[in-house]
Each structure stands twice: as structure tokens, then as C-alpha cells.
Amino acid sequence: MGEWINSLATKAALTFCGLIAITSPAWADLMIQNVTIIDPVAGETENQDILIGNGTIAAMGEHGSIATFAPVDTLDGTGKFLIPALWDAHVHLTFDKDIGNAALPLFVANGITRVRDTGGLLSEILLVQDIAKERGPQAPEIYFAGPLIDGMPRVYDGTPARFPNISDGASTPEDAERIVDELAAAGASLIKSYEMLKPDVFRALVARATERELPVTSHIPLSMDAEAVIAAGVKGMEHLRNIGLACSNKAQMLLTERQAMLRDGAKEEGSTLRSLIHAAQRPIAFGSQGPDRCSTVIGALATAQVFQTPTLALNTRGALRQFLEPRQRDPFQHLPATVRDKWNAFADAAADTPIDPAYVAFADWSLGMVGQLHEAGVPIMAGTDTPIGLLTPGFSLHLEMEMLVKAGLSPKEALASATLRPAEFFGLEVKMGTIEAGKSSELVLLTANPLEDIANTRTIDTVITRGTVLDRTDLDALLESAAP
């Protein structure tokens, strides 16, 4: 048998140096009995036993069909539903210093055992990764991009204050290649490219990242059209950012104007210049969406299988204001007091403010676009952009999956967006993302069927991660530990 975490004599929620004294054992072998498997590919299979050992699923079969030749721990799955552990494929762990490492246990308590950090200074994200490794099953595994690789001027350069410094700037192809090499050497899992890059610098970045076997996810640079970005070889795109510009019947005119604005504003702050461009062009673009033009863009994305992480909860929050709903606002209590107070004040103020029609139009466009992308076969990943937009770490992923269903995905497809698709993005689908013999034993046990209602991914009973069973008492202790 494996080692036990602390003592079986206590079933506690003690905090010590940021760690909770969780008493659930690490195990060499575990049998989950009589459970309903909910797999993002195979769907629903009832009355199953699953034998786990050495971090993988050793065997699966009808209840009572798996013979074992030594005593094993058992977990009764009767009336419960087993899914692969979840990913949040778009987070910023170092964006808000007031939240800091309080985010880590919130992910695990929500069934998220892996996150993809899509932008933060290298020194800061490496520190968070070290802390996550020390915490073991009480923190998710972190796949990180390091800083956004932007052009010059950079958007996220620390000025104005609402834009923290989470980027690095590349003025030349050589700059881009050097930064990619540095990130590869530091253990980055992917590269995140940003909006102010020039075309030659962008292409050099993607080429070097490809050589280094690092997938690139991107905002479409403002200096380029969507087809050129796709042709360069990106693996993913975030937020649907700038696809609206590409889908306009006036796309070429807008591109020419953007390129001129970038040249003329080269001495502006990056955040200011980007805001000016978007303010000038988005109303025109969203007022001139062309079905034929958009079909061409979507077709190119589908052919190249460019993963989209639309962050729908973020894109729709101005119109739908989900942060006012109790199930989205109540989790604020698990944040540090300074953040909790700030978020509640913002929510209270928003509740008394009329909804801007532009927010409604953008929300409707985002939901419709995801539906079109999905129908065309473009792979969709669930990511939240937490903690941006009052999206509480961990809790907000369940909202994101609900929004994906609202956009046209089935509950099973939405589940795949948070399990199988992120694994595929990193080429890990042979190891994880579905419930099959030989694959990862990172699993989540639910008390309600997510295929009947995707919101049932919130009904978490047990999380199995890194050889440790975290029951509901353990998970509640993690929630309490986040912001004591």
C-alpha cells in the first residue's frame, strides 16, 4: 500500500503552512464499485467496477467481474457518476496578487486537477508551480506558457495599472526566437502569442515554437488576417479574439486601416493603442458580418483543427451578469477578504447599472460563433480566464461548460471540452481525457448525471488525484483553507 497523508486518527481540516491535514490515503490499489461511468466519448455505462493502481486504470468491467488477488481499498459508487478529472484550459495564476495561491485549492475542490496558465511572468509562474508541486493533491498540475509574447508596444506592460505586466516584447524575428528558446529551456508547456506582433515576428515565433515542439495559442495579431495566422501553424486561439474582425465583409479594409493605426501609434502605450483600434473597428466589424466570409474563416479553422478556447462566461458576463446569481457570487466567500470585498462592490454597482446593448450584441455573437465553430468540427476547449471578470477560480469552469451547452454543444461534448480536448491539445489523449484501461486515474465522482444537465458537474462527491482520495469532507476543508 502507498503512504498515508498524515494520520488516520484524525479526519481534520487543519491548516499548516498553507497545507490541509487531509486524512484520505494514498493507495496502491483502489476499487470503485458499481458506478455509472460518464465518458466524453463512450457516454454512459452503468454498474461498472474500476480497479486503479499505480496512477492508472488497471481494469474495468461489470460490477463483480474483476478479480483481485490481494486486499484493495474500495469506494462505493452506487448511485453515483464517474467522470475524468477536469481541466481549466485558460487561467492566469499570477494575474491578481491579492488572490495569489488561494486559487490552487479552489481548483481541486471543483474537480479540476490540471490547468493551462496562458500568461504570466516566468519567474512568478515558476514559483507558483513549485508551490503547487509541494502541495501535491491539494493543487492542480500546471501547464504554463510563461509571459505573453507580444509585439512593441506591449499591451500588458504594467501601464495603466489595470493592465499588469505579464508579457514580453519581440520587435524582431530574432527576439521572438530567443524568447521561445528561453521559455522552452524553462519548461514551458506552450507558447502564447499576442495582438501587437508584426507578421514576420509572429511567423518566426510559431516556426521556432514548432521546432521546439511547443504548441502556440494566439490572439489573431491585429496586423494580420485570420487565414495568415492559421497558415503559420498555430495550435489554438483564445477568446474568439479578432475572429469578428475576420468575419466582416469589410475585413480587408479593416486590416489595412489597422496596419496604418499600428504604424501611426507605435509610440503609444500598447494597451491604449489596442483599445483605440478595437473601439474604432469592432462596431464596423460586428455591423458587417458576412456569412460567406465567415464560412471561409471557419472552414480554414476546421481544416487546420485550430483549438478554440472561447471563454464564453467572460464574453457574456456584461450581458448576462452571471456574477449576480447566488451560485456564482456565493463562491466569493472563498477568496481573500480584500478581493471578496472588491468583487462584491463591483457586483453591487453593476446590479444598478443598465446593460449596454453592445454587451448583448457581443454575447449573442459569441454564443452564435461557438455554435458555428462546433458544427463545423472545430475543437472547443473549456477555459475561463479566471480570475478576470469576477470568475472565481474553480467554480467558474462549471459555468463555462453551461455556456458551451447554451451555445449548442451537448452535455457530453461540453464535458469533452474540459477533459479530452485539453489532453488532445497537448498530445496527451493516449494517457488521459477518457475513462479507459491504461489511462489516468485522475477522476471525479458526482452525485448527479452531467449528461442530463451539465450543471451536475457541480455535484462533486469525491476527487481522486495523484494517488489520493479526497472525499467531500476533504474538499470542504480545501475550500475553507483557500481564504482562512
MISE-446852 format. One record per residue (C-alpha): residue in one letter; x, y, z. Coordinates in steps of 0.05 Angstrom, whole numbers, padded with zeros to 5 digits, always signed. Last residue first. Layout:
BEGIN
AXYZ
...
# end
This chain:
BEGIN
P-00180+00630+00122
A-00182+00643+00047
A-00165+00580+00009
S-00165+00535+00071
E-00241+00534+00077
L-00248+00509+00006
L-00195+00456+00018
A-00231+00433+00081
D-00295+00426+00041
L-00257+00381-00007
D-00231+00338+00049
T-00301+00330+00079
R-00329+00314+00010
D-00278+00259-00002
L-00208+00268-00028
V-00178+00201-00050
T-00104+00206-00063
G-00059+00173-00115
R-00045+00239-00150
T-00119+00256-00156
I-00185+00222-00140
V-00238+00274-00126
T-00301+00255-00088
D-00373+00278-00081
I-00377+00334-00132
T-00446+00358-00151
R-00420+00417-00193
T-00413+00373-00254
N-00489+00370-00248
A-00493+00436-00285
I-00484+00395-00349
D-00555+00371-00340
E-00578+00301-00361
L-00509+00283-00386
P-00480+00311-00321
N-00514+00256-00280
A-00519+00272-00206
T-00478+00252-00144
L-00411+00262-00178
L-00345+00224-00172
V-00285+00257-00203
L-00225+00220-00233
E-00150+00225-00242
S-00136+00151-00254
S-00101+00165-00320
K-00107+00115-00377
G-00088+00042-00382
A-00159+00017-00381
E-00206+00071-00405
I-00241+00132-00376
T-00227+00189-00425
G-00183+00251-00422
M-00117+00218-00405
K-00056+00179-00429
V-00068+00167-00503
E-00101+00236-00506
L-00037+00271-00485
G-00020+00307-00549
F-00021+00374-00513
F-00084+00399-00548
E-00112+00329-00545
A-00109+00329-00469
P-00144+00396-00469
R-00198+00367-00514
L-00210+00304-00473
T-00228+00334-00406
A-00259+00403-00404
S-00285+00406-00476
A-00304+00333-00471
L-00353+00351-00416
A-00383+00403-00462
E-00389+00349-00516
K-00425+00303-00468
P-00472+00360-00446
S-00487+00373-00519
L-00455+00434-00551
G-00501+00488-00578
A-00481+00555-00549
K-00522+00544-00486
V-00483+00479-00477
L-00419+00519-00481
M-00448+00567-00430
E-00460+00510-00381
M-00388+00487-00391
E-00364+00556-00375
L-00407+00559-00312
H-00375+00495-00287
L-00307+00525-00301
S-00324+00586-00259
F-00324+00548-00193
G-00250+00530-00199
P-00222+00600-00194
T-00277+00652-00184
L-00295+00689-00247
L-00305+00762-00227
G-00284+00782-00298
I-00211+00762-00294
P-00194+00709-00241
T-00202+00666-00283
D-00195+00669-00359
T-00248+00614-00362
G-00227+00556-00405
A-00267+00500-00436
M-00238+00475-00502
I-00272+00472-00570
P-00246+00432-00630
V-00270+00460-00697
G-00317+00409-00728
A-00361+00456-00770
E-00419+00450-00721
H-00372+00469-00664
L-00348+00531-00700
Q-00419+00552-00717
G-00444+00543-00646
V-00384+00579-00618
M-00399+00637-00665
G-00471+00641-00643
L-00453+00644-00570
S-00400+00697-00583
W-00446+00738-00628
D-00502+00738-00577
A-00454+00759-00522
F-00424+00813-00565
A-00493+00841-00583
V-00515+00840-00510
Y-00452+00876-00488
A-00462+00928-00542
P-00533+00939-00516
D-00503+00964-00450
I-00539+00935-00391
P-00567+00988-00345
T-00529+00997-00279
D-00558+00981-00211
A-00534+00909-00209
A-00467+00931-00235
A-00454+00972-00171
D-00470+00913-00126
A-00426+00866-00168
F-00367+00915-00165
A-00374+00922-00090
N-00378+00846-00082
W-00315+00838-00124
K-00276+00889-00083
D-00299+00860-00016
R-00281+00789-00037
V-00214+00810-00064
T-00193+00845+00000
A-00222+00788+00042
P-00183+00733+00007
L-00229+00689-00036
H-00272+00632-00011
Q-00331+00677+00004
F-00332+00698-00070
P-00361+00628-00081
D-00430+00656-00063
R-00430+00700-00125
Q-00433+00646-00178
R-00484+00601-00144
P-00521+00663-00118
E-00530+00694-00187
L-00503+00765-00192
F-00438+00741-00223
Q-00479+00713-00281
R-00486+00783-00308
L-00518+00760-00372
A-00499+00819-00417
G-00432+00840-00389
R-00416+00768-00369
T-00424+00740-00440
N-00352+00742-00464
L-00325+00721-00396
A-00371+00661-00388
L-00358+00646-00461
T-00283+00637-00453
P-00278+00618-00527
T-00220+00568-00522
Q-00214+00549-00596
F-00169+00493-00620
V-00144+00501-00691
Q-00162+00437-00729
A-00127+00461-00793
T-00187+00442-00836
A-00235+00467-00782
L-00201+00534-00775
A-00199+00544-00850
G-00272+00527-00855
I-00289+00576-00800
V-00253+00631-00838
T-00287+00614-00905
S-00355+00608-00872
C-00344+00676-00841
R-00334+00708-00909
D-00396+00674-00936
P-00438+00692-00876
G-00414+00765-00875
Q-00413+00804-00810
S-00419+00878-00826
G-00445+00910-00763
F-00400+00868-00719
A-00340+00892-00759
I-00359+00966-00760
P-00373+00967-00686
R-00309+00929-00673
Q-00264+00974-00713
A-00256+01040-00678
A-00262+01016-00607
H-00217+00957-00622
I-00163+01000-00652
L-00166+01051-00595
S-00163+00996-00543
R-00102+00965-00576
L-00067+01033-00577
T-00082+01048-00504
S-00059+00979-00480
G+00005+00985-00521
E+00023+01054-00495
E+00031+01099-00555
K+00096+01108-00593
A+00078+01059-00649
G+00011+01094-00659
D+00020+01114-00732
R+00046+01046-00753
L-00007+01008-00714
M-00062+01053-00740
A-00038+01041-00811
Q-00039+00966-00801
R-00108+00971-00771
E-00135+01011-00831
T-00109+00959-00880
L-00139+00903-00838
L-00206+00938-00834
M-00208+00946-00910
Q-00192+00873-00919
A-00244+00850-00869
K-00301+00893-00897
N-00348+00834-00905
S-00332+00822-00832
C-00313+00752-00808
A-00240+00770-00796
L-00258+00827-00749
G-00304+00781-00710
I-00248+00730-00707
N-00209+00784-00671
R-00209+00747-00604
L-00252+00685-00604
H-00230+00685-00530
E-00165+00647-00546
M-00136+00613-00607
G-00102+00546-00615
K-00050+00503-00650
V-00018+00558-00691
G+00014+00536-00757
A+00030+00599-00797
A-00028+00582-00844
I-00078+00595-00788
V-00047+00664-00775
A-00048+00680-00849
E-00121+00658-00854
A-00141+00702-00796
D-00114+00767-00825
M-00053+00801-00796
S-00030+00866-00764
L-00080+00860-00706
P-00049+00794-00686
I-00101+00739-00680
H-00099+00722-00606
S-00057+00661-00600
T-00042+00591-00578
V+00024+00560-00598
P+00041+00487-00586
L+00113+00474-00563
E+00151+00421-00602
R+00215+00462-00600
E+00216+00465-00676
T+00142+00485-00673
A+00159+00541-00624
R+00213+00566-00672
A+00164+00567-00731
V+00109+00600-00690
L+00155+00655-00665
A+00185+00667-00734
R+00115+00673-00763
F+00095+00724-00710
V+00158+00765-00719
D+00147+00768-00794
P+00073+00787-00785
K+00085+00841-00732
L+00063+00824-00661
M+00015+00871-00626
E-00041+00821-00612
Y-00009+00765-00571
S+00026+00699-00575
K+00020+00646-00520
I+00072+00590-00523
L+00060+00521-00493
S+00085+00473-00439
A+00141+00518-00414
G+00199+00481-00382
A+00249+00537-00370
A+00291+00517-00431
A+00229+00521-00475
L+00214+00590-00447
E+00285+00615-00462
D+00283+00586-00533
V+00216+00619-00546
I+00243+00685-00522
R+00304+00680-00567
E+00263+00662-00628
A+00217+00721-00617
D+00274+00770-00609
E+00307+00742-00672
P+00243+00753-00711
T+00245+00826-00690
S+00208+00872-00642
A+00190+00819-00590
G+00161+00842-00524
D+00150+00801-00461
S+00084+00798-00424
I+00050+00793-00356
N+00059+00865-00331
P-00009+00882-00303
F-00061+00920-00344
R-00108+00956-00296
A-00049+00997-00272
P-00040+01033-00339
T+00013+01011-00350
G+00041+00944-00327
D+00066+00921-00395
Y+00005+00880-00415
V-00008+00912-00483
R+00064+00913-00509
P+00089+00968-00555
M+00122+00930-00587
G+00100+00860-00604
D+00073+00809-00554
I+00097+00743-00527
L+00050+00731-00468
P+00094+00711-00409
G+00101+00639-00386
A+00060+00589-00425
F+00044+00541-00367
Y+00017+00472-00355
I+00003+00469-00280
E-00017+00406-00243
P-00073+00424-00195
A-00064+00435-00120
Q-00083+00397-00057
P-00060+00331-00087
G+00013+00352-00083
R+00021+00416-00042
E+00096+00419-00056
K+00083+00413-00131
A+00034+00471-00128
I+00085+00513-00091
D+00138+00499-00144
Q+00088+00516-00199
V+00071+00581-00164
L+00145+00600-00163
L+00153+00581-00236
I+00092+00625-00252
E+00125+00685-00219
S+00194+00679-00250
L+00163+00667-00319
L+00118+00728-00318
G+00046+00706-00330
G+00002+00686-00388
T-00038+00626-00410
D-00037+00581-00350
R-00067+00514-00370
V-00097+00479-00310
R-00099+00407-00287
T-00133+00373-00228
I-00200+00409-00233
G-00254+00373-00193
N-00281+00436-00161
A-00244+00426-00095
V-00182+00417-00137
F-00190+00485-00170
L-00206+00520-00105
P-00143+00490-00072
L-00098+00529-00120
A-00134+00596-00122
A-00110+00617-00053
N-00041+00617-00084
G-00045+00690-00104
I-00112+00723-00095
D-00086+00791-00076
K-00031+00784-00129
D-00083+00782-00184
F-00055+00760-00251
T-00007+00707-00225
L-00050+00645-00235
H-00078+00668-00301
V-00125+00613-00326
H-00147+00585-00393
A-00154+00510-00403
D-00189+00494-00337
W-00181+00419-00337
L-00228+00367-00306
A-00218+00298-00276
P-00249+00243-00318
I-00321+00229-00300
L-00354+00180-00252
F-00428+00182-00234
K-00460+00160-00169
G-00520+00117-00150
T-00474+00062-00123
G-00402+00085-00128
D-00378+00052-00064
L-00303+00062-00056
T-00260+00002-00041
D-00189-00006-00015
V-00155-00069-00041
P-00138-00136-00009
A-00096-00182-00054
F-00112-00228-00112
T-00165-00185-00145
A-00220-00210-00192
I-00259-00160-00233
S-00330-00183-00253
G-00369-00161-00192
H-00399-00099-00224
E-00388-00103-00299
G-00318-00086-00322
M-00257-00041-00318
A-00184-00056-00306
A-00118-00023-00288
I-00139+00050-00291
T-00074+00088-00280
G-00036+00121-00224
N+00000+00059-00199
G-00065+00022-00188
I-00139+00031-00202
L-00193-00021-00210
I-00259+00003-00238
D-00326-00032-00227
Q-00385-00014-00271
N-00460-00015-00259
E-00479+00034-00314
T-00444+00058-00377
E-00459+00129-00402
G-00421+00163-00459
A-00367+00128-00499
V-00331+00193-00519
P-00335+00242-00461
D-00342+00183-00412
I-00395+00182-00357
I-00384+00117-00319
T-00441+00096-00273
V-00411+00064-00210
N-00419-00005-00180
Q-00353-00007-00144
I-00291+00037-00147
M-00234-00010-00130
L-00169+00021-00105
D-00097-00004-00109
A-00031+00027-00089
W-00065+00079-00046
A-00054+00149-00020
P-00099+00154+00040
S-00152+00205+00058
T-00130+00243+00120
I-00123+00313+00094
A-00082+00356+00140
I-00091+00419+00098
L-00029+00455+00073
G-00019+00530+00071
C+00037+00528+00122
F-00006+00486+00168
T-00082+00488+00164
L-00121+00434+00200
A-00183+00407+00165
A-00186+00341+00201
K-00207+00269+00199
T-00157+00249+00251
A-00135+00180+00273
L-00118+00160+00202
S-00057+00203+00208
N-00018+00247+00160
I-00025+00231+00086
W-00018+00155+00082
E+00037+00122+00043
G+00021+00071-00011
M+00000+00000+00000
# end
